[in-house]
Amino acid sequence: MLDQGDLPEFEQLLRREPLMNLFVASRVAHLGLAPERLGCAVYGYHVGGELVAACHVGANLVPIGDDRDAIDAFAQAIGPRRQIWSIMGCAQAVLQLHQGLVERWGDGWRRARDVRPHQPLMVIDTDPEVVGNPAVQRIGLVDYEPYLDAAIAMYTEEVGVTPLDGTGSYQRYVRMLIQMGHAMGAVHRGTGRASRVWFKSDIGSAWSGYCQVQGVWISPELRGRRLSIPAMAQVVRLCRQRYPVVSLYVNDYNTRARRLYQGLGFRTVGELATVLY
């Protein structure tokens, strides 16, 4: 298990594939590598004294590096008790880790709700040529409630279950995104009715000049009108004010979204995978 003293070597490992490793890099940058602060363990795998792979073992199980012996060792160390929501990260490593957990520990790991094996990782490091929609701006706390409504709708549609539970953790997470300036959207303020967010997106992870956009959503009644194109162009510009390199990932079967991102100038640089429980 890695600890704060291993941070310099761990950061070197992360920098080999910064876009692949952005989720873990972002968490460690804010919280450190000590398990008591990070809230979970990070296992390390050394070869000849060199750290060649690692695995974030929290609510999200995230392998880092694709050393096959390391992935097998992580599957053995994680054990039979599944206390996670997902396995996510580099496609090759995720699928090998999932297979290893199923083969060693059986049904608890086999019963995934969804497996998304091909999720192109896309990146842009210039402003799009498409003119952005200025209605899309960083969301302030005054619009917390309508943004939360849009975030819940997005999550439920994308994942298939509600993000809400009795702890209020999702509500706190959305509030934190807003406070960090990582929530972006377009707000409709109709006369005589409550405000509503008709387009939203947010920065899920950020580290060292890189960020990853997630949670892109447009209200269903507005789809098919090409409104997402200028909205996303504006999102990229807002992100690049702080993070020059903007990334995102998308399911391979979502051809409409992939065409939209390609039209804005995103290019594919890798492939992620997600196993949802």
C-alpha positions as CSV (number, residue, x, y, z in Angstrom):
1,M,0.0,0.0,0.0
2,L,1.4,3.4,-1.0
3,D,1.6,6.3,1.4
4,Q,2.5,10.0,1.3
5,G,6.2,9.3,1.1
6,D,5.6,7.5,-2.2
7,L,4.0,10.6,-3.8
8,P,6.9,11.7,-6.0
9,E,7.3,8.2,-7.5
10,F,3.6,7.9,-7.9
11,E,3.3,11.2,-9.7
12,Q,6.0,10.0,-12.1
13,L,3.8,7.0,-12.9
14,L,0.7,9.2,-13.4
15,R,2.6,11.5,-15.8
16,R,3.3,8.6,-18.2
17,E,-0.4,8.7,-19.2
18,P,-1.8,11.9,-17.6
19,L,-5.1,11.8,-19.5
20,M,-5.7,8.2,-18.7
21,N,-4.9,8.8,-15.1
22,L,-6.7,12.1,-14.6
23,F,-9.3,10.9,-12.1
24,V,-6.8,9.5,-9.6
25,A,-4.3,12.3,-10.2
26,S,-7.0,14.9,-9.4
27,R,-8.0,13.2,-6.2
28,V,-4.4,12.8,-5.0
29,A,-3.5,16.4,-5.9
30,H,-6.3,17.6,-3.5
31,L,-6.1,15.0,-0.8
32,G,-2.6,13.4,-0.9
33,L,-1.7,9.7,-1.0
34,A,-2.1,8.9,2.7
35,P,-5.0,6.4,3.0
36,E,-6.5,8.3,6.0
37,R,-6.8,11.5,4.0
38,L,-7.6,10.0,0.6
39,G,-10.3,7.8,2.1
40,C,-9.1,4.6,0.4
41,A,-6.0,2.6,-0.3
42,V,-3.7,2.8,-3.3
43,Y,-1.8,-0.4,-4.0
44,G,1.5,-0.2,-5.7
45,Y,3.4,-2.8,-7.8
46,H,7.2,-2.6,-8.0
47,V,9.6,-4.3,-10.4
48,G,13.3,-4.0,-9.7
49,G,12.5,-1.3,-7.2
50,E,10.6,0.8,-9.7
51,L,6.9,1.5,-9.3
52,V,5.4,0.2,-12.6
53,A,1.6,0.1,-11.7
54,A,-0.9,1.0,-9.1
55,C,-4.5,0.6,-8.2
56,H,-6.9,3.1,-6.5
57,V,-9.1,0.9,-4.3
58,G,-12.0,3.2,-3.3
59,A,-15.7,3.5,-4.4
60,N,-14.2,3.6,-7.9
61,L,-11.6,0.9,-8.6
62,V,-9.0,2.4,-10.9
63,P,-5.9,0.5,-12.2
64,I,-3.0,2.6,-13.3
65,G,-0.6,1.1,-15.8
66,D,-1.1,-2.1,-17.8
67,D,1.5,-4.5,-16.4
68,R,-0.3,-7.8,-16.6
69,D,1.4,-9.3,-13.6
70,A,0.5,-6.2,-11.6
71,I,-3.2,-6.4,-12.6
72,D,-3.3,-10.1,-11.5
73,A,-1.7,-9.2,-8.2
74,F,-4.2,-6.4,-7.6
75,A,-7.1,-8.8,-8.3
76,Q,-5.7,-11.2,-5.7
77,A,-5.1,-8.4,-3.1
78,I,-8.6,-6.8,-3.5
79,G,-10.3,-10.0,-2.4
80,P,-13.9,-11.3,-2.6
81,R,-15.8,-8.5,-0.9
82,R,-17.0,-6.0,-3.5
83,Q,-17.6,-2.6,-2.0
84,I,-17.3,-0.5,-5.1
85,W,-19.5,1.3,-7.6
86,S,-17.3,0.9,-10.7
87,I,-14.1,-0.2,-12.2
88,M,-12.8,2.5,-14.6
89,G,-9.7,3.5,-16.4
90,C,-7.5,2.3,-19.3
91,A,-9.7,-0.3,-21.2
92,Q,-7.1,-3.0,-21.3
93,A,-6.3,-2.8,-17.6
94,V,-10.0,-2.5,-16.6
95,L,-11.1,-5.5,-18.6
96,Q,-8.2,-7.7,-17.3
97,L,-8.8,-6.6,-13.7
98,H,-12.6,-7.4,-14.0
99,Q,-11.9,-10.8,-15.5
100,G,-9.3,-11.6,-12.8
101,L,-11.7,-10.6,-10.0
102,V,-14.5,-12.7,-11.5
103,E,-12.2,-15.7,-12.0
104,R,-10.8,-15.6,-8.5
105,W,-13.8,-14.4,-6.4
106,G,-16.9,-15.3,-8.3
107,D,-20.4,-14.0,-8.3
108,G,-19.9,-10.9,-6.2
109,W,-17.7,-9.5,-9.0
110,R,-19.5,-11.2,-11.9
111,R,-22.8,-9.4,-11.4
112,A,-22.1,-6.1,-13.1
113,R,-25.0,-3.9,-14.0
114,D,-23.3,-2.7,-17.2
115,V,-19.9,-3.2,-18.9
116,R,-18.8,-0.5,-21.3
117,P,-15.6,-1.9,-22.9
118,H,-15.0,0.7,-25.6
119,Q,-15.0,4.4,-24.6
120,P,-12.8,6.5,-26.8
121,L,-10.8,9.1,-24.9
122,M,-10.8,12.4,-26.8
123,V,-8.8,15.6,-26.4
124,I,-8.6,19.1,-27.7
125,D,-5.8,21.6,-26.9
126,T,-7.0,24.6,-29.0
127,D,-10.1,26.7,-29.0
128,P,-12.8,25.3,-31.4
129,E,-13.3,27.2,-34.7
130,V,-17.1,27.0,-34.0
131,V,-18.5,30.1,-32.3
132,G,-19.6,29.4,-28.8
133,N,-23.0,30.1,-27.2
134,P,-22.4,32.9,-24.7
135,A,-25.4,31.7,-22.7
136,V,-23.2,28.9,-21.4
137,Q,-21.3,30.2,-18.4
138,R,-20.0,29.0,-15.1
139,I,-22.9,28.3,-12.8
140,G,-23.1,30.2,-9.5
141,L,-24.7,29.0,-6.2
142,V,-27.8,31.1,-7.0
143,D,-28.6,28.5,-9.7
144,Y,-27.7,25.5,-7.5
145,E,-31.3,24.0,-7.5
146,P,-31.9,24.1,-11.2
147,Y,-28.4,22.8,-11.9
148,L,-28.9,20.0,-9.5
149,D,-32.2,19.1,-11.2
150,A,-30.3,18.9,-14.6
151,A,-27.4,16.9,-13.0
152,I,-29.9,14.4,-11.6
153,A,-31.6,14.0,-15.0
154,M,-28.3,13.6,-16.7
155,Y,-27.0,10.9,-14.3
156,T,-30.2,9.0,-14.3
157,E,-30.3,8.9,-18.1
158,E,-26.7,8.0,-18.5
159,V,-26.2,5.4,-15.7
160,G,-29.7,4.1,-15.4
161,V,-30.2,4.7,-11.7
162,T,-30.7,7.8,-9.6
163,P,-27.7,9.3,-7.9
164,L,-29.7,10.3,-4.8
165,D,-29.5,8.4,-1.6
166,G,-30.1,9.1,2.1
167,T,-26.7,10.6,2.7
168,G,-27.1,13.7,0.4
169,S,-23.6,13.0,-1.0
170,Y,-24.6,13.8,-4.6
171,Q,-26.1,17.1,-3.6
172,R,-22.9,18.0,-1.8
173,Y,-20.9,16.9,-4.8
174,V,-22.8,19.2,-7.2
175,R,-22.5,22.1,-4.8
176,M,-18.7,21.5,-4.6
177,L,-18.5,21.6,-8.4
178,I,-20.2,24.9,-8.5
179,Q,-18.0,26.3,-5.7
180,M,-14.9,25.2,-7.6
181,G,-16.1,26.9,-10.8
182,H,-16.3,23.5,-12.5
183,A,-20.0,23.6,-13.3
184,M,-21.1,25.1,-16.6
185,G,-24.5,25.5,-18.1
186,A,-27.1,27.7,-19.7
187,V,-30.0,28.9,-17.6
188,H,-33.5,29.8,-18.8
189,R,-35.1,32.4,-16.6
190,G,-38.7,32.5,-17.8
191,T,-41.2,35.1,-16.6
192,G,-43.4,33.7,-13.8
193,R,-41.7,30.3,-13.6
194,A,-38.7,28.9,-11.9
195,S,-35.3,29.0,-13.6
196,R,-34.2,25.9,-15.3
197,V,-30.9,24.7,-16.8
198,W,-31.4,23.5,-20.3
199,F,-27.7,22.6,-21.0
200,K,-25.1,21.5,-18.5
201,S,-21.6,20.1,-18.3
202,D,-18.9,20.0,-15.7
203,I,-15.2,19.4,-15.0
204,G,-15.0,16.1,-13.2
205,S,-11.2,15.9,-12.8
206,A,-8.3,18.4,-13.3
207,W,-4.6,18.2,-12.8
208,S,-1.5,19.9,-14.0
209,G,-3.0,21.7,-17.0
210,Y,-5.3,18.9,-18.0
211,C,-9.1,18.5,-17.3
212,Q,-11.8,16.0,-18.1
213,V,-15.3,17.2,-19.0
214,Q,-18.2,15.0,-18.0
215,G,-21.9,15.2,-17.5
216,V,-22.8,16.7,-20.8
217,W,-26.6,17.0,-21.1
218,I,-29.2,18.9,-23.0
219,S,-32.9,19.0,-22.1
220,P,-34.7,16.3,-24.2
221,E,-37.2,18.7,-25.8
222,L,-34.3,20.7,-27.3
223,R,-32.4,17.8,-28.8
224,G,-32.0,17.6,-32.6
225,R,-31.7,21.4,-33.0
226,R,-27.9,21.5,-33.2
227,L,-27.8,23.5,-29.9
228,S,-25.2,21.3,-28.4
229,I,-22.5,22.3,-30.9
230,P,-22.1,26.0,-29.9
231,A,-22.8,25.0,-26.3
232,M,-19.9,22.6,-26.2
233,A,-17.7,25.0,-28.1
234,Q,-18.3,27.5,-25.2
235,V,-17.6,24.8,-22.6
236,V,-14.2,24.1,-24.2
237,R,-13.3,27.8,-24.1
238,L,-14.3,28.1,-20.5
239,C,-12.3,25.1,-19.5
240,R,-9.2,26.3,-21.4
241,Q,-9.2,29.5,-19.4
242,R,-7.8,27.3,-16.6
243,Y,-6.7,24.1,-18.2
244,P,-5.1,24.2,-21.7
245,V,-5.8,20.5,-22.5
246,V,-9.5,19.4,-22.4
247,S,-10.4,15.8,-22.5
248,L,-13.6,13.7,-22.3
249,Y,-14.6,10.1,-23.0
250,V,-17.7,8.8,-24.7
251,N,-19.3,5.4,-25.3
252,D,-18.3,4.1,-28.7
253,Y,-21.9,3.5,-29.8
254,N,-22.8,7.1,-29.2
255,T,-22.0,8.1,-32.8
256,R,-23.9,11.4,-32.6
257,A,-21.8,12.6,-29.7
258,R,-18.6,11.4,-31.3
259,R,-19.4,13.3,-34.5
260,L,-20.1,16.4,-32.4
261,Y,-16.8,16.3,-30.6
262,Q,-14.9,15.6,-33.7
263,G,-16.5,18.5,-35.4
264,L,-15.3,20.8,-32.6
265,G,-11.7,19.5,-33.0
266,F,-11.4,16.7,-30.5
267,R,-9.2,13.8,-31.5
268,T,-9.1,10.3,-30.1
269,V,-5.9,9.5,-28.2
270,G,-6.9,6.3,-26.3
271,E,-9.6,4.0,-25.0
272,L,-11.2,3.7,-21.6
273,A,-13.6,1.2,-20.2
274,T,-16.1,1.2,-17.3
275,V,-17.7,-1.7,-15.4
276,L,-20.7,-0.5,-13.4
277,Y,-22.2,-2.3,-10.4
